[in-house]
Each structure stands twice: as C-alpha cells, then as structure tokens.
Amino acid sequence: MKIPYSLLRRHNAAASPSRDNPAAPGSGTWNRRHVLDAQLCFSRSVKERLTKIRLELRGQRRTIPCAGSVRRPSFFQPFRHSPTMPATSPPRAWAEIDLGAIRHNLNVVKQAAKGEYYMPVVKAGAYGHGLEQVCRTLDSEGIAFFGVANVGEARRISQAGCRTRPYILGPAFPEEREEIVLNGWRSFISTMEEAAHYNSLARLYGKTLPIHLSVDTGMGRGGFLPDQLEELLSRLVELDSLHLEGLGAHLPCADEDREITLRQISRFEQMAARIREKLPLKYCHLANSAASLDYEIPSNNMCRPGLVLYGFSPIPSPWAAQLKPAMALFSRLTVVRTLPEGHGISYGGTFVTDHPTRVATVGIGYADGYLRSLAHKGARVMVDGVSCPLLGRVTMDQIMVDVSRAPHAEPGMTAEIMGPHIPVTELAEKAGTISWEIFTGIGPRVPRHYTH
C-alpha cells in the first residue's frame, strides 16, 4: 500500500523524541511497527470516507465507527416473511408421479414376457419420472439390474442406497472405468480396447470383473460385428481378470418394422449360440419394451422394459390396456380476459382472433418441456373439464388457450397439460415426435410430487 507523504510526516513527527514523547524511538527513524501503524491508519481513514460517501448518496448521513462495531443499516436486514405470507410460491407447473403404477407396470411386463431376469431402464432420470424415487420403489421387486446411460446415473443410484446394481448401457470413457471396476457395476463392452483396459484395472485391484458383450445386429451404434466373434473369443480367454457374464444387443425397429426385427433376432440367436459353444452366458438380453410384449426370442432370458414401465406400450398390444400411466402434468391459469376481434396472440402474430375470445394464459412453456412444435397442431389443455385449444405459439414460460367454453375459468384454476384426458401419445403425435422425448424433456423447474 502506498502511504501519502502528508501522513508519513505526521506519523514521523509523532514518533520523534520530544518532551511530550521522550520514549519514541530514534529521531524520526521508522521501524516496521510504525509503517504498519501508518498503513492501518490510512486504510481505516479511506474506508470511513468511502462509507460516508456511499451513505450520503443513499440519503443516510452519519459517521461510521471502526470496523467491528458497525451496525448494519436497515436496508441490509434480511427479508422476513410476515405471518400471513407463504414462505414459498406455489408452482406454476408440476408433475404428479404414481410410483405404485410403475410397480404395477413392471408386474404386467413380467406376466407378458415370462422372462427369468429383468432390467428396468431408468436412464434420463427414469424417463423424467425421478431416478432415485423410481429406483427405490423397484429395488425390492427382485430385479437383476437398473439400466442407466452413464457413470453419473450409476453413482446416483448407489448413493440413493439401492442394493440393485446399475448397468451402464452406453460406453464408458477411459477415465470412468476405474470407478466401474471398484464398484462392481456392469457395463457393455464394444471393443477389445475396452476389454483390455478393464482387465488391467481389475488385475490392479485384485478383482475379477463380470462383463457383458455388446453385439451389433443392426443398430449401428456400437458392439462387435458377427465376423469379429472368433477373434474376440480367442482373446477373451487371455484376459484372466474378466468373467463373461452376459450378451446383449438392441432392437431399433421392434415398434416399427417386424421383418427387420425378426432378422435381427435370428442374427442374435446365431451369435449367442457361437459364444455358448466356448463360454457360458448367464444373461442374454435383447428384448426392449416392444419385444417384451410381442416377440419370441429363444435365447433371451432378461428383458429391459423402458417406456412400458411408465405406462405406455410402444406397439398395439393386448397388454397395453393393463398398463397404468405413471405421470400427469399440470399447470395453472395466471390471467383470464376477453380479447376483441382482430387481436393477435403470441409471438409472430400467427394467430388472430376472428371474434371476441375469452383467453387464458397458462404458466407453462417450452422451458418446462411443453414443446414449441405443438403450436397450430390442434394441441389442447383441459380446464374445468373442458377441452381448451392452444392459441398461437408456445412461449418460453407461458401458453395461451381459448377458454370461451369454460365459463367458470379463472386465475389460479388448474389446467391438465398431460394426464387422464390428454395422454403423452397425443402430445407426441401432434408435436411430430415420440413419447420418450416428451417425458424426458420435462424440465427441472417442474417439481415432481409422488404418491405410492
């Protein structure tokens, strides 16, 4: 800190020997203590001046004492709610999740597939339903694994206290594999490089790591191809810290093209048979939601239910009627008013009223997961038991709907966005997408409320 010359002169004079100050050291000489004292004095002086200026600008003229005895002015006091004011605001949009429905749907899959093992797919926050809550619900249902997308999701399941092991369906990065080995999690292996790395890590920690091979029967996303099997099997024998536990693949067209799916099933059966000639397999898993409900796969003994777990079948099936949707999405009306003929609504003016229209603003938008592509597609919400069409474009935080046929609509009233009257499949069809995207797109600012 640079000390002004005038302050040094004053301090130097005070430090010089005199009749009034005979004990002062050394005839104007400065030692370390004097320099520190001068710095402190100057620093305190500057702080007091700056504080006084700030207070004067705020219209509060007063002298501030030294630091430590300062009392904060009123504008620094923390805000306190009055007894009549709620501590938190009610949500503008929220989701209600029935965990009992998810448990029920798993039992429907067990009846339909009659498999030996099950791996509920809970990636992407259990399809937006809440990862930890869903896993805790299913943890005692006698399942083999929880299917997740990455190490982060696997870690969350373990931290939630679940006993069921996570199974990482996607490839792990090299820096993530050590955590997988140490925790005994399962992971698909798609390349020999992965297998060799896992083997070296398992040997380092004195473990034998169970692994699952991913084979590519037509998905094209990863896995060993049929002509790589012989080399794979010969090299696996040399990796003595790995134990081949399972084989899996994915069906990309089970809900769309039966002919392609049957060819893939045949290819998988051939690959499974070739592997079993040399190594035993405890788990063989190919069946996703659609295949679990509608296909016979002889070697498949573990099913991976995904969408069906949350209450919707991806294909027409007699089992679909037994499923229970687990999620409903709601919002509230924030403004209700009548707009005159010729009045534009929302961005771009793409909707203009052709008669006086009673319009309600609803507190949900594309930032919450209500897709912008729903505009001008016949999308609707339910208000007071009445279907109310969406007007104009979806905005970030709000939408506008026609409540002319709901005469009792008023601010604060609940609007069903998705639920018993508006299934997720309807929203997906109108938005030109799939139910998976609707579920997983419901944003984090939409609180989830759970029932059992």
Wavefront OBJ file of the C-alpha trace (Angstrom):
o trace
v 0.000 0.000 0.000
v 1.344 3.458 -0.911
v 1.087 5.942 2.015
v 0.589 9.671 1.298
v 3.578 11.921 2.144
v 1.479 14.143 4.445
v 0.519 11.150 6.560
v 4.139 9.998 6.768
v 5.199 13.467 8.045
v 2.522 13.448 10.761
v 3.405 9.970 11.874
v 7.140 10.694 11.750
v 6.732 13.738 13.965
v 4.732 11.741 16.477
v 7.414 9.055 16.514
v 10.345 11.508 17.153
v 11.769 12.050 20.701
v 10.466 15.199 22.415
v 9.427 16.478 25.826
v 5.928 15.080 25.234
v 7.131 11.832 23.778
v 10.531 11.003 25.297
v 10.159 7.243 24.749
v 9.655 7.499 20.995
v 12.355 5.652 19.099
v 15.149 7.032 17.167
v 14.893 10.654 15.981
v 12.417 10.285 13.210
v 13.521 6.834 12.151
v 10.817 4.437 11.042
v 10.707 0.817 12.057
v 8.349 -1.925 10.838
v 5.778 -1.249 13.572
v 5.449 2.388 12.566
v 4.930 1.514 8.925
v 2.209 -0.978 9.829
v 0.541 1.561 12.115
v 0.554 4.155 9.351
v -0.887 1.667 6.851
v -3.666 0.729 9.244
v -4.466 4.357 9.960
v -4.568 5.252 6.277
v -6.655 2.165 5.395
v -9.206 2.892 8.112
v -9.396 6.546 7.100
v -10.071 5.678 3.461
v -12.704 3.094 4.378
v -14.530 5.579 6.600
v -14.517 8.231 3.875
v -15.825 5.811 1.224
v -18.530 4.500 3.535
v -19.623 8.039 4.392
v -19.866 8.921 0.706
v -21.967 5.834 -0.015
v -24.329 6.616 2.823
v -24.635 10.236 1.728
v -25.624 9.046 -1.734
v -28.332 6.973 -0.101
v -29.502 9.937 1.924
v -28.279 8.500 5.207
v -25.651 10.901 6.563
v -23.884 9.570 9.635
v -20.378 8.829 10.845
v -19.422 5.174 10.801
v -17.206 3.941 13.650
v -14.347 1.494 13.231
v -14.934 -1.917 11.729
v -16.202 -4.452 14.243
v -18.624 -2.071 15.907
v -20.569 -1.262 12.721
v -24.311 -1.771 12.894
v -25.903 -2.590 9.576
v -28.438 -0.078 8.318
v -31.990 -1.197 7.730
v -31.511 -1.932 4.046
v -29.039 -4.713 4.968
v -31.536 -6.542 7.158
v -32.598 -9.955 5.762
v -36.103 -10.240 4.386
v -38.558 -11.913 6.735
v -41.937 -13.230 5.660
v -44.941 -11.915 7.519
v -47.125 -14.498 9.307
v -49.745 -14.218 6.567
v -47.296 -14.539 3.661
v -46.365 -18.060 2.419
v -42.649 -18.858 2.605
v -42.664 -20.369 -0.909
v -44.647 -19.657 -4.035
v -46.928 -22.391 -5.374
v -45.569 -23.964 -8.566
v -46.747 -22.703 -11.913
v -46.389 -26.204 -13.349
v -45.869 -29.548 -11.654
v -45.878 -33.288 -12.348
v -47.629 -35.919 -10.281
v -45.925 -39.339 -10.302
v -47.687 -42.529 -9.200
v -44.910 -44.878 -8.046
v -47.454 -47.617 -7.456
v -48.316 -47.508 -11.172
v -44.655 -48.081 -12.082
v -44.513 -51.109 -9.788
v -47.761 -52.384 -11.341
v -46.431 -51.938 -14.882
v -43.320 -53.962 -14.076
v -45.548 -56.819 -12.970
v -47.516 -56.564 -16.239
v -44.240 -56.937 -18.158
v -43.336 -59.976 -16.069
v -46.646 -61.603 -16.947
v -46.303 -60.784 -20.644
v -42.641 -61.683 -21.168
v -42.267 -64.552 -18.698
v -38.550 -63.864 -18.524
v -36.168 -65.054 -15.845
v -34.488 -61.685 -15.196
v -35.441 -58.022 -15.611
v -33.517 -54.803 -16.046
v -35.818 -51.764 -15.678
v -34.414 -48.946 -17.803
v -34.189 -45.846 -15.592
v -31.821 -43.684 -17.628
v -32.559 -39.981 -18.202
v -33.966 -39.593 -14.702
v -36.230 -42.638 -15.143
v -37.624 -41.057 -18.300
v -38.252 -37.826 -16.399
v -40.093 -39.539 -13.542
v -37.276 -39.207 -10.974
v -34.279 -41.542 -10.879
v -33.843 -42.043 -7.139
v -37.559 -42.299 -6.368
v -38.235 -44.876 -9.091
v -35.174 -46.957 -8.188
v -36.095 -47.044 -4.508
v -39.591 -48.169 -5.499
v -38.343 -51.065 -7.663
v -35.314 -52.043 -5.600
v -37.237 -54.724 -3.724
v -39.008 -56.158 -6.793
v -36.464 -58.922 -7.457
v -34.764 -57.325 -10.463
v -31.271 -58.031 -11.773
v -30.032 -54.546 -12.733
v -31.046 -50.934 -13.234
v -30.299 -49.823 -16.803
v -28.642 -46.390 -16.943
v -26.874 -44.319 -19.572
v -23.661 -43.329 -17.806
v -21.497 -43.442 -14.704
v -23.142 -40.350 -13.223
v -26.524 -42.063 -13.129
v -24.964 -45.232 -11.710
v -23.379 -43.193 -8.929
v -26.705 -41.567 -8.050
v -28.383 -44.963 -7.720
v -25.658 -46.196 -5.382
v -25.841 -43.006 -3.318
v -29.609 -43.468 -3.038
v -28.965 -46.638 -1.048
v -30.278 -49.092 -3.645
v -28.973 -52.668 -3.480
v -29.615 -53.440 -7.165
v -26.527 -52.932 -9.319
v -26.547 -50.284 -12.042
v -25.894 -51.475 -15.589
v -24.337 -48.835 -17.851
v -25.902 -49.318 -21.277
v -23.666 -46.823 -23.058
v -19.880 -46.961 -23.475
v -17.798 -45.580 -20.603
v -14.922 -43.164 -21.109
v -11.475 -44.480 -20.114
v -11.304 -42.222 -17.044
v -14.656 -43.623 -15.807
v -13.736 -47.305 -15.953
v -11.829 -47.400 -12.688
v -14.972 -46.400 -10.780
v -16.917 -49.140 -12.553
v -14.342 -51.764 -11.548
v -14.146 -50.609 -7.934
v -17.941 -50.664 -7.512
v -18.595 -53.861 -9.445
v -21.068 -52.115 -11.768
v -21.887 -53.714 -15.099
v -21.114 -52.179 -18.453
v -21.457 -53.098 -22.115
v -18.119 -53.759 -23.815
v -17.998 -52.966 -27.532
v -14.258 -53.068 -28.368
v -11.147 -55.075 -27.471
v -9.510 -51.879 -26.238
v -12.231 -51.568 -23.594
v -11.856 -55.228 -22.619
v -8.063 -54.946 -22.241
v -8.363 -51.775 -20.161
v -10.977 -53.303 -17.842
v -8.780 -56.376 -17.475
v -5.736 -54.326 -16.426
v -7.784 -52.317 -13.915
v -9.335 -55.451 -12.436
v -5.904 -57.063 -12.102
v -4.559 -53.903 -10.449
v -7.219 -54.096 -7.719
v -7.165 -57.887 -7.397
v -10.705 -58.316 -8.720
v -12.485 -60.458 -11.263
v -14.834 -58.183 -13.204
v -18.059 -59.582 -14.724
v -18.565 -58.134 -18.210
v -21.284 -58.091 -20.842
v -20.526 -58.091 -24.558
v -22.473 -55.791 -26.847
v -23.087 -57.205 -30.318
v -24.346 -55.217 -33.286
v -27.232 -56.960 -35.039
v -28.276 -53.887 -36.997
v -28.498 -50.883 -34.665
v -25.148 -49.486 -35.835
v -24.484 -47.680 -32.557
v -21.789 -49.920 -31.117
v -20.889 -53.520 -30.406
v -18.997 -56.393 -32.003
v -19.972 -57.425 -35.510
v -20.636 -61.100 -36.369
v -17.330 -61.526 -38.235
v -15.377 -60.319 -35.190
v -16.630 -63.045 -32.873
v -13.892 -65.643 -33.416
v -11.032 -63.244 -32.676
v -12.989 -61.828 -29.741
v -13.483 -65.226 -28.105
v -9.855 -66.252 -28.537
v -8.595 -63.034 -26.957
v -11.115 -63.059 -24.105
v -9.614 -66.316 -22.845
v -6.317 -64.482 -22.326
v -7.917 -61.738 -20.183
v -7.933 -63.661 -16.929
v -9.317 -60.851 -14.743
v -12.575 -60.686 -16.737
v -15.542 -63.012 -16.415
v -18.003 -63.134 -19.308
v -21.404 -62.843 -17.672
v -23.759 -61.681 -20.408
v -24.511 -60.810 -24.012
v -26.781 -58.053 -25.246
v -27.905 -56.075 -28.266
v -30.601 -53.547 -29.167
v -33.615 -53.707 -31.489
v -34.123 -50.362 -33.268
v -37.293 -51.316 -35.179
v -39.283 -53.550 -32.818
v -42.063 -50.944 -32.687
v -41.991 -50.201 -36.430
v -40.788 -52.990 -38.729
v -41.463 -56.620 -37.852
v -39.488 -58.081 -40.760
v -36.276 -56.236 -39.868
v -36.749 -57.135 -36.196
v -37.130 -60.852 -36.960
v -33.900 -60.780 -38.999
v -32.083 -59.146 -36.097
v -33.436 -61.717 -33.653
v -32.156 -64.504 -35.917
v -28.723 -62.863 -36.105
v -28.601 -62.513 -32.323
v -29.534 -66.166 -31.828
v -26.687 -67.264 -34.108
v -24.137 -65.105 -32.269
v -25.336 -66.278 -28.855
v -25.030 -69.917 -29.940
v -21.462 -69.412 -31.213
v -20.400 -67.801 -27.939
v -22.036 -70.503 -25.821
v -20.003 -73.143 -27.637
v -16.897 -71.760 -25.910
v -18.094 -69.740 -22.906
v -21.204 -69.905 -20.681
v -23.602 -66.961 -20.531
v -25.773 -66.196 -17.502
v -27.651 -63.315 -19.115
v -28.833 -62.854 -22.699
v -30.799 -59.654 -23.251
v -32.264 -58.291 -26.437
v -35.904 -57.586 -25.546
v -36.851 -53.931 -25.087
v -40.410 -52.801 -24.277
v -41.880 -53.723 -27.663
v -40.074 -57.060 -27.896
v -41.049 -57.958 -24.323
v -44.731 -57.665 -25.262
v -44.775 -59.066 -28.791
v -41.769 -61.207 -29.796
v -40.463 -64.674 -29.030
v -36.677 -64.657 -28.559
v -35.479 -68.146 -27.552
v -32.149 -67.194 -26.001
v -33.411 -64.014 -24.318
v -33.707 -64.530 -20.561
v -33.540 -60.880 -19.406
v -35.938 -58.132 -20.518
v -35.181 -54.414 -20.472
v -38.544 -52.618 -20.082
v -38.373 -48.888 -20.732
v -41.401 -46.905 -21.926
v -43.780 -49.671 -20.901
v -42.592 -49.280 -17.319
v -44.068 -45.770 -17.251
v -47.472 -46.821 -18.532
v -47.422 -46.800 -22.348
v -46.867 -49.528 -24.894
v -44.846 -48.572 -27.989
v -46.906 -51.032 -30.061
v -50.550 -52.128 -30.228
v -50.804 -54.977 -27.744
v -53.476 -56.679 -25.655
v -51.261 -55.963 -22.652
v -51.471 -52.209 -23.232
v -54.896 -51.969 -21.591
v -53.422 -53.232 -18.312
v -50.765 -50.527 -18.112
v -51.228 -47.507 -15.850
v -49.749 -44.128 -16.863
v -47.472 -43.008 -14.040
v -47.161 -39.285 -14.790
v -49.614 -36.422 -15.090
v -48.570 -32.839 -15.843
v -50.468 -29.788 -14.623
v -50.256 -26.003 -14.646
v -52.420 -23.100 -13.517
v -54.195 -20.225 -15.195
v -52.475 -16.938 -14.451
v -54.619 -14.457 -16.410
v -58.120 -14.735 -17.894
v -59.601 -11.977 -20.072
v -61.643 -11.361 -23.201
v -59.784 -10.153 -26.291
v -61.578 -8.337 -29.122
v -61.903 -9.471 -32.697
v -58.735 -8.937 -34.731
v -56.369 -9.209 -31.745
v -53.060 -11.053 -32.242
v -51.910 -13.712 -29.791
v -48.301 -14.684 -29.017
v -45.074 -14.154 -30.966
v -45.203 -13.560 -34.683
v -48.919 -12.758 -34.658
v -49.577 -16.172 -36.198
v -52.989 -16.367 -34.537
v -55.526 -13.519 -34.737
v -58.961 -13.708 -33.154
v -61.879 -13.654 -35.593
v -64.425 -12.927 -32.855
v -64.302 -11.772 -29.213
v -62.494 -14.611 -27.437
v -62.022 -15.455 -23.789
v -58.311 -16.225 -23.464
v -56.427 -17.704 -20.516
v -52.681 -17.540 -20.007
v -51.250 -20.778 -18.580
v -47.991 -20.911 -16.605
v -46.066 -23.454 -18.659
v -43.845 -23.081 -21.722
v -41.106 -24.716 -23.707
v -38.579 -24.127 -20.900
v -40.701 -26.560 -18.864
v -40.898 -29.138 -21.656
v -44.099 -28.089 -23.420
v -42.771 -28.293 -26.955
v -42.846 -25.283 -29.227
v -43.742 -27.585 -32.122
v -47.217 -28.079 -30.595
v -48.312 -24.666 -31.919
v -51.007 -24.729 -34.626
v -51.285 -28.542 -34.433
v -54.574 -28.841 -32.558
v -52.948 -29.157 -29.126
v -55.180 -28.547 -26.124
v -55.355 -28.439 -22.339
v -58.208 -29.365 -20.003
v -59.716 -26.605 -17.838
v -62.676 -27.300 -15.572
v -63.439 -30.457 -17.553
v -63.457 -28.600 -20.900
v -61.004 -29.104 -23.769
v -59.392 -25.721 -24.496
v -57.348 -25.299 -27.702
v -53.861 -23.806 -27.741
v -53.729 -20.354 -29.399
v -50.639 -19.086 -31.200
v -47.050 -20.038 -30.489
v -45.707 -21.608 -27.322
v -43.509 -19.140 -25.439
v -40.681 -19.894 -23.036
v -42.760 -19.729 -19.853
v -46.413 -19.438 -20.894
v -49.053 -20.521 -23.366
v -52.441 -19.040 -24.235
v -55.604 -21.112 -24.620
v -59.215 -20.451 -25.595
v -61.453 -20.839 -22.518
v -64.613 -19.495 -24.146
v -66.314 -22.847 -23.490
v -65.185 -22.890 -19.858
v -67.233 -20.047 -18.338
v -66.002 -20.699 -14.799
v -62.310 -20.485 -15.718
v -60.465 -18.028 -13.501
v -56.879 -17.281 -12.434
v -55.439 -19.970 -10.188
v -57.519 -22.767 -11.682
v -55.675 -25.999 -12.557
v -55.107 -26.938 -16.188
v -54.318 -30.522 -17.201
v -51.459 -30.469 -19.691
v -50.926 -34.236 -19.844
v -52.829 -36.864 -17.933
v -56.065 -38.872 -17.939
v -57.672 -36.796 -20.717
v -54.537 -35.914 -22.719
v -52.163 -38.903 -22.966
v -48.495 -38.445 -23.754
v -49.070 -40.226 -27.064
v -51.440 -37.428 -28.158
v -48.876 -34.747 -27.369
v -46.147 -36.694 -29.158
v -48.256 -37.188 -32.277
v -49.234 -33.531 -32.512
v -45.641 -32.395 -31.921
v -44.308 -34.802 -34.546
v -42.108 -36.640 -32.063
v -42.151 -39.678 -29.732
v -43.386 -40.223 -26.190
v -39.816 -40.743 -24.944
v -38.914 -37.153 -25.901
v -41.990 -35.714 -24.201
v -41.235 -37.485 -20.917
v -37.508 -36.775 -20.823
v -37.970 -33.164 -21.924
v -39.977 -32.110 -18.864
v -37.545 -29.681 -17.280
v -36.008 -29.500 -13.802
v -38.018 -26.432 -12.785
v -41.153 -28.601 -12.876
v -41.347 -30.146 -9.384
v -42.357 -33.798 -9.085
v -44.873 -34.859 -6.441
v -45.015 -38.567 -5.598
v -47.766 -40.911 -4.498
v -47.477 -44.608 -3.751
l 1 2 3 4 5 6 7 8 9 10 11 12 13 14 15 16 17 18 19 20 21 22 23 24 25 26 27 28 29 30 31 32 33 34 35 36 37 38 39 40 41 42 43 44 45 46 47 48 49 50 51 52 53 54 55 56 57 58 59 60 61 62 63 64 65 66 67 68 69 70 71 72 73 74 75 76 77 78 79 80 81 82 83 84 85 86 87 88 89 90 91 92 93 94 95 96 97 98 99 100 101 102 103 104 105 106 107 108 109 110 111 112 113 114 115 116 117 118 119 120 121 122 123 124 125 126 127 128 129 130 131 132 133 134 135 136 137 138 139 140 141 142 143 144 145 146 147 148 149 150 151 152 153 154 155 156 157 158 159 160 161 162 163 164 165 166 167 168 169 170 171 172 173 174 175 176 177 178 179 180 181 182 183 184 185 186 187 188 189 190 191 192 193 194 195 196 197 198 199 200 201 202 203 204 205 206 207 208 209 210 211 212 213 214 215 216 217 218 219 220 221 222 223 224 225 226 227 228 229 230 231 232 233 234 235 236 237 238 239 240 241 242 243 244 245 246 247 248 249 250 251 252 253 254 255 256 257 258 259 260 261 262 263 264 265 266 267 268 269 270 271 272 273 274 275 276 277 278 279 280 281 282 283 284 285 286 287 288 289 290 291 292 293 294 295 296 297 298 299 300 301 302 303 304 305 306 307 308 309 310 311 312 313 314 315 316 317 318 319 320 321 322 323 324 325 326 327 328 329 330 331 332 333 334 335 336 337 338 339 340 341 342 343 344 345 346 347 348 349 350 351 352 353 354 355 356 357 358 359 360 361 362 363 364 365 366 367 368 369 370 371 372 373 374 375 376 377 378 379 380 381 382 383 384 385 386 387 388 389 390 391 392 393 394 395 396 397 398 399 400 401 402 403 404 405 406 407 408 409 410 411 412 413 414 415 416 417 418 419 420 421 422 423 424 425 426 427 428 429 430 431 432 433 434 435 436 437 438 439 440 441 442 443 444 445 446 447 448 449 450 451 452
